[in-house]
Amino acid sequence: MDPEFKIQNLQPRNIGYNRSKVAPDIYEYLNSYFRPHNQALYELIGMRYDW
């Protein structure tokens, strides 16, 4: 890695402006679905990411 490297343009890119609200039950469904997969990942890497 070059410690002297400077990023010229830090403007956000590819940002969608068509976002809509997601219902809380959708979040709960997704959390429930991914919970065992996330748990397996945490055990594999020995770290937790409680997003």
Secondary structure by P-SEA (a helix, b strand, c coil): cccccccccccccccccbbbbbcaaaaaaaaaaaaaaaaaaaaaacccccc
